[in-house]
Amino acid sequence: MDTVTGTVAFGSSSFSYSVVYSYRKTIGICVKRDGSVTARAPYGVSVAQVGELMQRRAGWVVKQLAHFQSYGMPTPKRNYVSGETHLFMGNQYILRVIQSNRNAVYCNDNVMTVHRRNKDVKAILDMWYRNNAIIQFPKIAEPIIKQFEKYGVKPTVIKFRDMKTRWGSCSSKGNISLNVQLIRAPKICIEYVITHEMCHLIHHNHSSEYYNLLTKEMPEWKQWKLLLEKTMV
């Protein structure tokens, strides 16, 4: 995989971007929360062609960069040591790690205590988050699934997965997958993701009909989507 870079000026702003070539059919532009901009292009597309597309889309890129900058500084990389803050169901806890004869996690007041015997702290927390997701997500989903009974749809199954780029997904077979990391977000944000995927059982796209349905079933979804993005930076 080959990588090149470029720079685009737009009004009083400018940004740098990288171009990553791979086996794909179209050029895609990705703006990340850390301010990086990447163009993914098919082999055979010239650097100049990518640059022309980046220039045409510069307004959108600058808008996305400003959007992410409004979130403030991203959360520093966690080292899983005492004193860090970690989220659970939208609440922030101060991590306390202690040596113990067992591996366990307890949340009291604003403290998340990890009892560590012979496992990595991150591994203990990841398992704890997953176990809580498996318990909590079906409870949160139940009234939303009932809400959609009037449309004659329900998920074939709800799965719990670690996903790098999505909070949820819905397959053509009606399988809904939820990112286990959502357990760190406020309950209303989890409800938004589930409602979002439930709407895909009716409209398998992001058409105007889809968004009309989403707005009908969750009128303030944009507010909760923004909260999710800000919380999970």
N, C-alpha and C positions, 0 to 999 in steps of 0.2 A: 504494500500500500504506500503510494507516494504522497508527500505533503508539500504544498507551496503556500506562500503568504501574499497578502496584498493589503492596500489601504484605500479607503473611500472617504472623500470629503462631501459633506452635505450641509450647506449653509454655513453656520459658524461651528458646526460639529464635524468630527471625523472619527473613524473607527478602523481598527485593523481586523483582518479576518484570515483564517487559514482555509486552504482548499485541500480536501482529502479525496483522492481518486479511488474508486472501487467499482465492482461489477454491479451497476444499477442502471436504470433507464432514464432517469430525470435528475435535474439538479435540485437539491434541497438545501434550505438555509436554516440553521439552528442557532438561536440566541439563548445562552444559558444565564442563570442567575449570577454567576461569577463574572459576567461581563464579556465572556469569550464568544466570538462569532465564527461559525464554521459553515462552509459551503461544501456539501458532499456532491461530487460530480462523477458522471460515468467516464470511463476511459475513452479517449478520443475527443473529448470536449476541450477546446483550447483554454488557456489561462485568460485570454482576452474575452472569450465568450462568458466565462464565469464573472469576470470583472464587469462586463456590461449588465449582467443580471443583478449583480450586487449594487450597481449604481442605480438601476431602476427601482430596486427594493430598499434603497437607503433610508427613505422616509420611515418605512415600517421598522427597519432595524433600529434606527435611532429612537423611535417611540418605544420599542421593546426594552432597549437599554435603560431608558429613563424610567420605565415602569419598574424594572427590577431595582434600580438605584433608590426608588422611593421606599423600598423595604428596609433600607438601612444596611449596616454591615452584616454580612452573612455570619451564621453561627460558626465559631472556630471549630476545627476538626477536634472531635472528642478523643481523649486518651483513656477514658474510663478509670479515672482516679478520683479520690475524695475531693470534694469542693466544686466539681463541675455541676452544671444544671442539666437535667434530663426531663423530658416530657412524658406524661401519661394521661390520656383522655383530656388533653388540653391544659392540664395543670403542670406547673413547673416545680420540680423537686431538686433539692440539693443532694448529690450523690455522696453516700458514706459507705466506704468499703472496709470490711473487717474480716480478719482471718477467723475461721470457724471450723466446726467439725461436720459441716454440711454446706451445700450450695442452695441458696434461697434468696428471695427478694421480698422485702416488706416496705410498704409505704405508710408512713404515719406523719400527720401534719404536713410539713413541706419537705420532709426528708425521705429519700429513697435509699434504704439500707440493703446492701448486697453482702450476704454471708458467703464467703469464698473459702472452699476447702482445697480442691485440686483442679479447678477449671479457670479458664480465662474469664475475666469479669464481663467482657463483651459477649462471650458465648452464653454466660448465665443470663444476662439481660435479654439477649436476642430470644432465647428460649422462653423466658418469662413473658416477653411481649407477644410472641406467637401464641402461647397458651392462653393469654388473656384475649387475644384477637379471636381465637376459636370459640371462646366462651361468650364474649360480648357482641361480636358482629351479628350472629343469628338473632339475638334479642333485639338489637337495633333494627335489623332488617324485617322482622316479623310484621310490625304494623304497616310498613311501607309496602310489603308484598300484598298484604290485605287491601291496602289502598288501591292497588292496581287490579284487583279481582274484577272490577267493573269492565275492564278491557279484555277479560278472558285470557290473561297471560300470567305466568309465574315462572321463575327460574327453574330449569331442570335440576340444577345443583348449584350451590355456592361454594367456591373453593377459596383457599387462603394461600397466597403466594408472596414471595419476595420479588418485586418488580422494580427495575431501575428507573423506568421512564413513565410509568402509569400508576395512577391510584386505583384504577379498576379497569375491567374489560368485560365484554359480553360477546360470546361466540355465536355463530349462526345456529348452533344447536340449543341455544338458550342457557348455556353455562356462564354464570357470572363469577368472575375472579376478583378478589379484593386484596390489595396490597397490605400485608400484615403491619407495615409501618404506619398505617392509618390509625392504629391504636394509640399513637402518640397525639393525635389531633383531637380537637373538641368534638363532642358527640354530634353537634349540628353539622359539622363538616363531613363526618362519616355518613350521616343521613343524606347529605347532598350527593356524595359519590354513589351511594346505593340507588338513590332516585335517578341519578344520571344514567346508570346502567340499566335500571328497570325500563326507562324510556326507550332504550335500544331494543328491547324485546318487541316493541311496536314499530319503531322506525330504525332500521339498521344503517343509519347514516347521521350526518349532522345538518340535515336540511332545515328549512324554515318550519316545516311541520314538526320536526323533532323538537326544536327550541320552543315552539308554541306549546307543545305538550309539557315540556319541562317547566315552563313558566306557569302553566296551569296547575301542575301538581306541586310545584315549589316556587311560589312567586318571587321569593327573595334569594334565589339560587346564586345570582351573581355576587351578592354580599358574602355568602358562605364560601363560594369558590375563591374569592379574594382573601378571606380569612384563612382558608386552607393554605394558600400560596404563601401568605405572610408568616403563618405559624410554622410551616415546615421548610423554611429556607435552610 
